[in-house]
Structures are given as structure tokens and as C-alpha cells.
Amino acid sequence: MVERGRRVHPGRHGRDDGRAARGAPGAVSDLCLAVDLGTGGPKVALVTLEGEVVDVEIHAVATRVDPTGAATQDPEEWWRLIASASRRLVATVDPSRVVAIGVTGQYASTVPVDEHGRPVGECLTWLDTRGVAHARSVLGGPVMGYAPLKVAAFVRRSAGAPSVSAGDPLGQILYLERERPEVAARTRWYVEPIDYLTGRMTGVATGSPASRLALWLTDTRDLASVDYDARLVRLSRLPAEKLPPLVATGSVVGGLCALAADALGVRAGTPVVGAVPDLHAAALGARAVAPFQAHAALSTTAWVSCPVPSKKTDVVHSIATVPGLGDGRYLVIDNQETGARALEWCRDLLWPEASYEELTALAATAPAGSNGVRVGPWLAGERSPVEDKGLRAVIAGLGVATGRADLVRAVMEGVAANVAWLFEHVERFTRHRLEPVSLVGGGAESTLWCQMVADATGRAVVRTPSPRVAQLRGVGHLCALALGRTTLDELAGRPPEGERFEPAAPPGGSDLAALYRLERAWRRAGRRPRPRLG
């Protein structure tokens, strides 16, 4: 088990100075206990209902991977880390101030649980591809990998379809049902990680149209409908009796049960708000909640999103709409499999002992353009704007004079250009110029990276305050909405907060498209039969 906990004082850019936040403004405000269960591990925080992160702990967990395509985590480890962090945080305040609990985090993952909400196996994360063959057996066919009539039914009703080339709940659940019968036999519900946490807190298994978005099993033509679509469930061949009941997005799912209250150090009966994916929490944390107010994420993965008034799908570029924040609108959904994680990979390869600040400072010593070094940051394949699980990272332009600073900067520029490549297609999808773009995620702590994104997209970028914990800010707003303390219109009416970066160079997204075509050509060349000699 990897456990690296640290207390963070959320300063202007969310930098860790090793101190707990004390005496912060709003110290007598009502608080929520907020949990952000990312792929790298949980963040646990006390957040005001105005969205101020007062105190936070960040912990790391291990993802176990192997050549079979497995990528799993231990749900009990999540719970132990979250519970111990919660007790420490709540002990620093009057517990009566904690008036709600909210959860956000990773999605497109599967936790098998029993009737009591306890895990009966490991979590299959969104990186787990062992179920791909089973997903193909259900939806696979000759058109972009799909059976046309089946995928058309999904797109028409839900605006998207489960992936047949990457890790998704459809393949994960089918894998467990067909290849892990001992786990399937003990499973009462297949839930998302965030819904596992709310179920553990309340004793009630639930999901919502937002939290279960990666199943694509709800008819999103009518956002007032909160249920699975019977035809899509039949087409999926999933066991309907093991899918948890759905509740309205952002509603209170129950009170904190006595057992969980003892574990968390929070009063029993405290309202627990239905969990939302990190996409939704990021939109709330950036206050990008009005139509076409855009935000982009530089987290482990990367994405570009905004609320839109109608359902839509771009099958070619893997961009769609999903149920939004419960206001009758949708959120644009897309995903790039590698975001700021690329910089972590670069550090581990070149300079393992370096801090994030040291890496970005080193990158700043290289000129724009990284002395001709180019990086396509596709370490784990790609979903948007191309779905290509076989895509791999490309480094081009290396020479004898290439230095470490050039390579680090090229990785950062490559991620920014990849976001810009996606951004071009999202603007076409929405038919709107999206500006300014609120930037969230740990990568946005770097002033250099924020400027790179502005330059690459050709759009003004606003760095959300404390961007690393933007989703926790969003959970504060989510709890305020659920308790009736604010409205989305009130949130949208405030101007974007944070430092603004204006583009100072020509947009660069199309450059990554060219690099992608080059990588595909290399792969095709590598598959061609070689002439036999002699």
C-alpha cells in the first residue's frame, strides 16, 4: 500500500506549505466534509458552503497493474484513508459546523459490493481493459468498431455508447460476471467508486444519471426522467438487478449512518449528498455553470467542457453530452487519457527526486518550442478527439544538443497542444467561441502551463483559485445547492475568479493532429510484412 498523506494550506494557487489552514476567512461558516476520490488517491477537506477550502489532506493510493490489462485499487484502502483524514480534520473544528457531506471523483470504474455496501472484490478502474473483449461481443461491429443498429440505439437515447476499445463499466461488469464468478456470486450491486462511498456512508445503494454516465443506460432526451432505459439495459446484457437505483443528481441520498459517523467523526444523520463525477464538480468549482461557460482540466487526465442546452453527439471525435447539474441542461463530455500525468512520467524517468516546482522552473529555462523537440503525450492511448487505445506517445526532434529542460518543456507544450486539439473540436461541437476558459487541476498551478494553454488554444485562460482543489470547491457548492443555500443562477452570476492569461502565440492544436497522423503511419509501417532476404 502506498500512503503518502500531507496537510495542505490552500493558498492562492493551492501550493502546499506544510501548514494546516487556521483562522481563514469564513471560519465560523457552516462546513461540509468534501471528498474527491481521484485515480491517484483521495483528497479530504473541510469546505465552506461558499466554496472556500478551509483545510485539506491529500493521500496517495496504488493502482495495481499487470500485463493482462488489470488496473485495480482497494476500496477498503480508500475508506481507511478517508475515515482517518476526516477524524483529524473534524477534530480541529466544532463538529456541529459540519452540516453536509459530498463526494466527487473518478468515474467509469466498477466496485462490486454486497447487500451492506461492503466491497467483495477490488475496484476495476477506468484503466482496466480486461473486459474489452466482452464489450465487443455485445456492441462490436464493422463501423468504427461498433454494430451500427446497436450503437445507434444508444446514441439516440443516451448521446453516447460504452467503449469497445477501452476500460468502461460495461466491459468491467461483464468481465466480472463471466470470468470472476466467485466475485459475481457475492455481488449485490455494481457501483461507481463515488457511489460506493455514499453507500458506505448511508447504508443505501444509489446512483444518479450523472454518476452512472459512463454506462450510457439512461434516456437523456428527457432530463426529468431518472431511471435506466429498459431497451438499453437489454442491449447491454448487464444484470439489471445488480444496477443500483437512481436518484436525482445532486439530491440528498440519506443521513450518515451510525457506523460511518463513528468512522468519520461526524454527527450521525448529517445529510449525505449524491455523488457527482469530477467533471461536474470541476464545473461547479470553476463556477462555469451557465450555458457555454467553459472550463478545462489539467489533472491526471484532461478535458474541455461547458454546459449546453441540448443533447448532441460527435461520434467521430468522441464528444457527447451527459446529464448536467440538475438544471435541465447538459454538460459536454470528452476525455484525454493523459493530462498532467505526463509531467509525472517525465519526472520519474528523468529526475525522480524533483518537485513539481523544480520541474516547471527547469522547463521555463528552455525557449518556447523546446528547441525543436515535440511530444505527443499519449501514454495511455486516447479517447478524444480520436478514440485510439493503441496510440502511444511520440517524442520527435531530439538531437545531441537536446537538454533535460528541452524535454520537460516539450512534455508540457505537448499536453497544452493536445488540449488545444480537443478544444478546436469542442468549439465546433458547441458552435460557440468559448472564452474565457477556466482552468482547473494540479497542472494549472504552473503559471507557465497556464500560459501554454492560452497560447495553444488562442483563448484567454483564467486560473481558478487553488486549482488543485477546484473539485473540492465544487463539492462545497454542490452541498449548498442540495441544502437550498444557493442556486446555479447565483453561482453563474459571479465573474470568473483568478489570474487571467492572454494568448501570446498562434494556436497550436493542429500541430498535434499532424503528429498523430505521423504516429499512425509509423504503426502501420511496423505492421507491414518485411521482405525476406536470401
Disulfide bonds with the S-S distance in Angstrom:
none
